[in-house]
Amino acid sequence: MLTLPLKPGERYVLPDGSVEIATENAPWVNVDGRLYHPLTGEQITSGSAVELRDLEFPFEYTVRNGDTWISVTDLFGVPWVDIQEANPGVTIDLLLGQKLWIDRAEPAAVVGHVHAERMVEYAQDAAQCAEPWQLWQRQKGTEWVPCRGNPAWNPKTQYRRAPVPAPTIRIGEIDVPEPLRVAPATGTRVYIPMLGDEKFSEGIIFDPEDDTCAMWLRRGWLHLTREAAETHARALIAVSGGAV
């Protein structure tokens, strides 16, 4: 196949099997935007009987008069070591008529490090503090443990920024998840601590128009989880001297 128009710098196969790099005026004659074979004068088109075609790899090349190992590498843009690897036994002393198998490997796709995004996050932390590893964890078995120094970024190990602990309030000797300070959306299920209930909590649907809901919010007794409300209840019972 021939891709037109021809592009200067691209390599093409001529009818006699030779390979040329296209220039502005050689090895083809360009007249009024049309291409002609320099020897026969026949116009070259994609369906022409004159078989000019795009060079496609791999390609079997026949050494011609005047060829050297340098000219062959320049002609195909392939390192000589690659040509030798594809043609065992070939030397720099090329022989007229010798067949060379020419191939050009596609460049390997660039694959980023598996932890590339985490590395960027870590670099941002490093710009803010002297010991950024204190903010990070690595996975050890099924657990997450603190990093003791800069991460090694082992591809087989998972890393993460340590979760920020939920804010708490201190009631006596117990840390209690901080209750809601602003009203949640209407219809949100919230939980309140119950001091005289064996379950230690009760779930209700928040309604900003309900005076009772507004009272619990002002007192700081509303939580989004049952567990937080029960911890709150146990802390209140303990600080009042009751049995938890």
C-alpha positions in Angstrom: 0.0 0.0 0.0 1.0 3.6 -0.7 0.0 6.5 1.5 -0.2 9.7 -0.5 1.0 12.4 -0.3 4.5 11.2 0.3 6.1 12.7 3.4 9.7 13.9 3.4 11.8 11.8 5.8 9.6 8.7 5.5 11.0 5.5 4.0 9.5 3.9 0.9 10.2 0.8 -1.1 10.9 1.3 -4.8 9.9 -1.2 -7.5 13.3 -2.8 -7.6 13.1 -3.6 -3.9 15.4 -0.8 -2.8 14.5 1.6 0.0 14.8 5.3 -0.1 14.1 8.1 2.3 11.8 10.7 0.6 13.1 14.2 0.1 11.6 17.2 -1.7 12.8 16.1 -5.2 14.5 12.7 -5.0 14.3 9.8 -5.8 10.9 10.8 -7.3 10.2 13.6 -9.7 7.4 15.9 -8.4 5.6 17.9 -11.2 2.6 20.0 -10.3 1.9 17.9 -7.2 2.1 14.7 -9.2 4.7 12.0 -8.7 6.7 10.3 -11.5 9.1 7.4 -11.4 12.5 9.0 -12.3 13.5 6.1 -14.6 10.3 5.2 -16.5 8.6 8.6 -16.2 5.4 6.8 -15.2 3.1 8.6 -12.9 3.0 7.1 -9.4 -0.4 6.7 -7.7 -1.7 4.4 -4.9 -2.9 2.0 -7.7 -0.1 2.4 -10.1 1.6 -0.5 -11.9 4.8 1.1 -10.6 4.9 -0.5 -7.2 6.0 2.3 -4.9 4.8 1.4 -1.4 5.2 2.4 2.2 8.0 0.7 4.1 6.5 -1.7 6.7 8.5 -3.6 9.3 9.6 -6.3 9.4 11.3 -6.1 6.0 13.7 -8.3 4.1 16.4 -6.1 2.6 18.9 -7.1 -0.1 22.3 -5.6 0.3 23.2 -3.4 -2.7 26.3 -2.1 -4.2 27.8 0.6 -1.9 25.9 -0.4 1.2 27.8 -0.4 4.5 26.6 -1.2 8.0 26.4 2.5 8.7 24.3 3.3 5.6 21.9 0.5 6.4 21.3 1.7 9.9 20.8 5.2 8.7 18.5 4.0 5.9 16.2 2.1 8.3 16.7 4.0 11.5 17.4 0.8 13.3 20.5 0.3 15.5 23.1 -2.0 14.1 23.0 -4.2 17.3 19.3 -4.8 16.6 20.1 -5.8 13.0 22.8 -8.2 14.2 20.4 -9.7 16.7 17.8 -10.4 14.0 20.5 -11.8 11.7 22.8 -14.1 13.6 26.2 -14.3 12.1 26.1 -11.1 10.2 29.1 -8.8 10.5 29.9 -5.2 9.5 31.5 -6.6 6.3 28.3 -6.8 4.2 28.2 -8.9 1.1 26.5 -7.8 -2.2 23.1 -9.7 -2.4 23.1 -10.6 1.2 19.6 -10.8 2.8 19.0 -8.9 6.0 15.9 -9.1 8.1 15.1 -5.6 9.3 12.7 -5.1 12.2 12.0 -2.1 14.4 10.6 -2.7 17.8 7.8 -0.5 19.0 8.9 1.7 21.9 7.7 0.1 25.2 4.7 1.8 26.7 5.6 4.0 29.7 4.0 2.6 32.7 3.9 4.7 35.8 4.8 3.4 39.3 1.9 1.6 41.0 2.1 4.1 43.9 2.6 7.2 41.7 -0.5 9.0 43.0 0.4 8.2 46.6 3.9 9.5 46.0 2.4 12.8 44.9 0.3 13.0 48.1 3.4 12.1 50.2 5.5 14.8 48.5 2.8 17.4 49.3 2.9 16.3 53.0 6.7 16.5 52.9 6.5 20.1 51.7 4.4 20.9 54.8 6.2 19.0 57.6 9.6 17.5 58.4 8.4 14.0 59.2 5.6 13.3 56.8 5.8 9.5 57.5 4.0 10.2 60.8 0.9 10.9 58.7 1.1 7.6 56.7 0.5 3.9 57.2 1.5 0.7 55.4 -0.4 -2.5 55.2 1.1 -5.4 57.2 -1.0 -8.6 56.7 -4.6 -7.6 57.3 -3.7 -4.6 59.5 -2.6 -1.0 58.9 0.5 0.0 60.8 2.3 3.4 61.1 5.2 4.1 58.8 8.5 4.4 60.8 10.3 6.4 58.1 10.0 7.4 54.5 7.9 4.7 52.7 9.9 2.2 50.6 7.0 2.2 48.0 7.3 -1.5 47.6 4.9 -2.4 44.7 3.6 -5.3 46.7 2.8 -3.2 49.7 -0.2 -0.9 50.1 0.2 2.6 51.6 -2.3 5.2 52.6 -2.6 8.4 54.5 -3.6 7.6 58.0 -7.3 8.3 58.6 -8.0 11.4 60.5 -9.7 10.4 63.8 -13.2 11.6 64.3 -13.4 14.5 66.8 -14.4 13.5 70.3 -15.4 15.1 73.6 -14.2 14.0 77.0 -16.9 13.0 79.5 -15.2 11.8 82.7 -12.7 9.2 81.6 -14.4 8.3 78.3 -13.9 9.8 74.9 -17.3 10.2 73.2 -17.8 10.9 69.5 -18.6 14.6 69.1 -22.4 15.1 68.8 -24.0 17.1 66.0 -23.5 20.8 66.3 -25.7 21.8 63.3 -29.0 20.5 62.2 -28.9 17.5 59.8 -31.1 17.3 56.8 -34.8 16.9 57.4 -35.6 13.2 57.5 -32.2 12.1 58.7 -32.2 9.2 61.2 -30.3 10.3 64.3 -29.8 8.7 67.7 -30.0 10.0 71.2 -28.4 8.5 74.4 -30.9 6.9 76.8 -29.9 6.7 80.4 -32.7 4.4 81.6 -32.8 2.1 78.6 -30.9 -1.2 78.4 -30.1 -0.4 74.7 -28.7 3.0 75.8 -30.0 4.7 72.7 -33.0 5.5 70.6 -33.4 6.3 67.0 -35.6 9.1 65.8 -36.2 10.9 62.5 -35.0 14.5 62.6 -37.5 17.2 62.0 -36.3 20.8 62.5 -39.9 21.9 63.2 -40.1 19.5 66.1 -39.4 21.2 69.5 -38.0 17.9 70.9 -35.5 17.5 68.1 -34.4 21.1 68.5 -34.0 20.5 72.3 -31.8 17.4 71.7 -29.7 19.4 69.2 -29.2 22.3 71.6 -28.1 19.9 74.4 -25.6 18.2 72.1 -27.3 14.8 72.4 -27.8 13.9 68.7 -25.5 11.4 66.9 -25.5 10.0 63.5 -24.8 6.4 64.7 -26.3 4.2 67.4 -22.8 3.3 68.6 -21.9 7.0 69.2 -25.1 7.6 71.2 -24.6 4.4 73.3 -21.0 5.5 74.1 -22.4 8.9 75.1 -25.0 7.2 77.4 -22.4 5.0 79.1 -20.1 8.0 79.7 -23.0 10.0 81.3 -23.9 7.0 83.5 -20.3 6.5 84.5 -19.7 10.1 85.4 -22.8 10.1 87.6 -21.6 7.1 89.5 -24.0 4.6 87.9 -23.2 1.2 86.6 -22.4 1.0 82.9 
